Amino acid sequence: MREQLEKIEALAKQELSQCAGIKALDELRIKFLGKKGELTAILKQMGKLSPEERPVIGQLANKVRTDIEEALSTKLSSLKAEAQEAQLREETIDITLPGKTAPMGKLHPMTQVENEIREIFMGMGFEIAEGPEVDDDYHVFEALNLPPDHPARDTQDTFYIEGTDETVLLRTQTSSVQVHVMETQKPPIRIISPGRVFRSDAVDATHSPLFHQIEGLVIDKGIKMSDLKGTLEMLMKKLYGNDCKLRFRPHHFPFTEPSCEVDISCFNCGGCGCSMCKDEGYIELLGAGMVHPKVLENCGIDSSVYSGFAFGMGLERMVMGRYNINDLRLLYENDVRFLEQF
Amino acid sequence: MNLSMKWLADYVDIDVPVKDYCHALTMSGSKVECYETEGSEISNVVVGKILSVVPHENSDHLVVCQVEVGGDEPVQIVTGASNVNVGDIVPVALNGSTLPNGIKIKKGKLRGVLSNGMLCSLGELGLDKRDFPYAVEDGIFIMQEDCEIGQDIQSAIGLNDTSVEFEITSNRPDCLSVIGLARETAAIYGLPLNVKAPEYKGVEGSASDYLKVDIHNTDKCQRYCAGIVKNVKIEPSPRWMRERLRASGVRPINNFVDITNYVMLEYGQPMHAFDLRYVEGSHINVRNAVSGERIMTLDGVERELTEDMLVIADEKKPVAVAGIMGGEYSGIMDDTTTVVFESAYFEPSQVRRTSKALRLKSDASSRYEKGVDRLVSMTCLKRAFELVELLGAGEVVREVIDCDYTDKTPVSVDFDSAWINDFLGTDIPEDDMKEYLSRLGFTVADGKVTAPSFRVDIECRADIAEEVARIYGYNNIPSTDFRGVARAEFTPEQKFIRTLRNSAVSLGGFETATYSFVSPKYFDKIRLPEDSRLRKTVKIVNPLGEDTSVMRTSTIPSMLDVMSFNYNNRNEKAVLFEIAKEYLPVDEKRGYQGDDAFLVNSGKPRHEYEYQLPDEPDRLTIGMYGGNADFYTLKGMIEQILAEVRVSGVEYVRASECEVFDEKYAFHPGRSAVILKDGVHLGIMGEIHPEVQENYGIGTKAYVAKLNIPELISLAENEITYRPLPKFPATTRDLSLVVDDNVPVAELEKAIKGAVGKILEKITLFDVYRGKQVGEGKKSVAYSISMRSHDGTLTDEQADSAVKKALKALSEIGAELRG
């Protein structure tokens, strides 16, 4: 019997080694270990053995069973591994084929830059105010210290609305929103106001009869001109990086005093002078100043108690500087091949 | 304003490189646009002397000259000019020289004879006869200047001044003058300003012997100074004066006209010189025009005047429009013998209004309307006389006429150095402030700062702060963070629009930006009926052109334009959207009943105005063509956007039956819908009408939607409440129905919803089929109906009974279970 058992084990191992598939392996398991298998058949003859032989053969039989089981299990794992490997090999794909995309559009580059500016200002506690684009003379000019006959009002720049005796017009500046806000809100005021403005400029690479401004206004007790500088420097460093430099030049706007124009170090040469900045090193960026006391008084704010600053910048110019766009018309043509670049 | 640096040097001793000078002036508020050195385009052109002139051997019209140019040997030059003679002093462009406009001169052979350069005419040097009146128009410039042979032409004829072009802001008319800029220069550099009071000798007599002056409107003309020059000699001005005028961008004319221009450039005060002969009755009346009165102005245009205009008149007629332009026949002529000089002060808004009404601008009017120094009139008259005597142009009659009604009270405001430092955020010592102010012509005393009369812009202490700041240097002011806590958040509307925009992008839309004004032609292009409300627009009085002349009443044409542009640029497909306004006129006059009807800060009523402003509602406009664009793609996009902004339960009804959106005529009647919720019209969408497609040159089917944002906001659900996850399983039943083709599926769904009731969880349409098997004029529609109860697992009986009810309701609208 011992010989029989050893023969079975040897046979099982031999057949196992030749076994090539999981199904064949299962057949082997049944052949050797199944209820009608060879090992079982031998064990059924255990009864014929002497009491002395029985435990010895029993032990041996168990060992043979365990050995075969182990061999089966080892073989199974290796077969599974082989099969998985084969499957993975077979499933290999060309990973350089293009991806399957869901359609995705883009925000207009002007919206993207405007959003960035909005976020920076919201972080500084500014709210976003809006006002009408078709507005009256009072809010666009008169309240802003541009009385009738003021030389800074020039008919050719303003679009007037028919049938209103030039009292209704398309706002030429978002500064009109300042007036709307000051009329309805008590200081402290901290707003920015992005929006469309209109001026009678023929279309070319740098002009458009419609463009966007972002106006800012801060009114509180003790607001200083140095606060204006600090705020604008913070904005520009966040937008254009810490290396950019600002330059403040005296200028004139009827609604601010002192007034300034602010230049930024050239995007192209960083301030050394190049063809883009006409060798100046700086590019004109925005207008700003301390809110004129008359403007405060026109809006019912006591200029002996409150002071403030205001600034206004052209969005198109910032977008063009940001992305190196050389023709403003592209922003309003809306060619998808342009829009998808941003 | 073009400033001659040579002229500037008369008043301030400035010696810095011109580039640095321009920077310093720019940074203190007098912005320099550019500067140009005259004659910088010219090189290697020298003064030469003609030694001999002989005929050219091969030509009738050419001559060969030997010209002495300062070297050892004379040079040979061939010229076609006929006005050269031996001994003439001429400009010679040598071999390798350059002339204005990039012209280069090289030696070469002219009909076989070597020519080593060119003799130049005035024109070839970039000049004309007004610069050198003695020269001939066409022909070589035969020079009468005091110069040396071989000398550079620039220095020989004074073509070496540097002209700096300033862009002066409208509040600083005083800087539109040499003295004004000299004062700024002196203040910035801390240098003395050398301006002397003008002096003249004059001959015995008084202007009042020749002329009488009366001002009838002393509000509008506060000062009129007049003087007489007799026995005048009209001739060209001397070279130095012509050079300075030229560098200032003014063409020399004759000595008297040049003197008026010279004084105007120097002091900023417009001057007028006219012939006494033409002053009828020898009586000047500064008065309002009589209605209908006419004058032919110097520009040769006859103008009709109105009563509110001010004129300078003699006893019979106006001879000038005050402060703007003289009459055509009053000017200085070659035979003029007695000249009247006028130096006056006119009220700025008067000049501006008249100039605007007559559409007539002049150098004088642009200065008067900004405001000239009201106390400088007499000084300027004296300066003109000083120049007349210097030029030997005539005899100045000593006594002048001075009608003076000016208010001499200077403007003064509080001087508070602590306030200025607080306002600027600086720490400037009070003495420094005083120093800056005094350099600019202000006087500080007794806590007051007094502005000089030429500073018409000074009104309040902020103006003084600006003066201090700009001399101190804006860039020396520190940068600080201001204090205080402020709340900052988007308004609900702003948040809503942000969500809308982002969802349109995530669904494949590219955002566009289009003009708010459009062409009125769009009415017809989108097939609006003649009486459509949308044809009533906010119109621009002075548009750039018809294409931008009306404010749009619909955003759809703008979208169609963009689609057309893309289609015609061969972009195969596009999904586009824009969030922008429409401008809808409001009928009633007056109004604005908004929250801001009163000033919260003052309690006073707001400024009143007569005309109602238009409504400016925001719209989301979507356009698509190409790719998989069709009605249902567009509708799917809208459904997803509406879900994102939480507007649920909308209905789609045929646009052709809608009375609200007149844009429906732009759409295919069978393929367009109006989106409704609770009776509110939210928008319109669909396929563009083939005719409209053609009108816009879009060669493929185009789909457009417009959603009204205010209405969407009003119907959006703001609150989100959590619903517990279901505890019990859902039961599903599929129904395959046959129904008349013209019954919309929305009706079937409505019937199912009503019948199944509360336990209905979801209806999913999974098939629509038309074909022989279901019969002509029929369609088969297949639904999967999911039902669920929150109280327990539904029994088959409950589900079947619900379905039975649904089938009953469906059969009432003609839908039967498919056999």
Interface residues (C-beta under 8 A of the other chain):
Chain A: A102 P103 M104 G105 K106 L107 H108 M110 T111 F121 M122 G123 M124 G125 F126 E127 I128 P132 E133 V134 D135 D136 D137 Y138 H139 E142 A143 D149 P151 A152 T155 Q156 F159 Y160 I161 E162 G163 T164 E166 T167 V168 L170 H180 M182 E183 T184 Q185 K186 P188 R190 R196 F198 S200 A202 V203 P209 L210 V218 D220 G222 I223 K224 M225 S226 D227 K229 G230 T231 E233 M234 R247 F248 R249 P250 H251 H252 P254 E257 P258 S259 C260 M290 H292 P293 K294 C299 G300 I301 S307 L331 Y332 E333 N334 D335 V336 R337 L339 E340
Chain B: T26 M27 S28 G29 K31 T169 S170 N171 R172 P348 S349 R352 R353 K356 E369 K370 D422 F423 L424 G425 T426 D457 C460 A462 D463 A465 E466 A469 R470 Y474 N475 I477 P478 S479 T480 D481 F482 G484 V485 A486 R487 A488 E489 F490 T491 Q494 R501 A504 V505 S506 L507 G508 G509 F510 E511 T512 A513 T514 Y515 S516 F517 V538 K539 I540 V541 N542 P543 L544 T548 M551 V562 F565 N566 N569 N571 A574 V575 L576 F577 K581 Y583 D595 D596 L599 V600 N601 S602 G603 K604 R606 H607 Y609 E610 Y611 L613 P614 E616
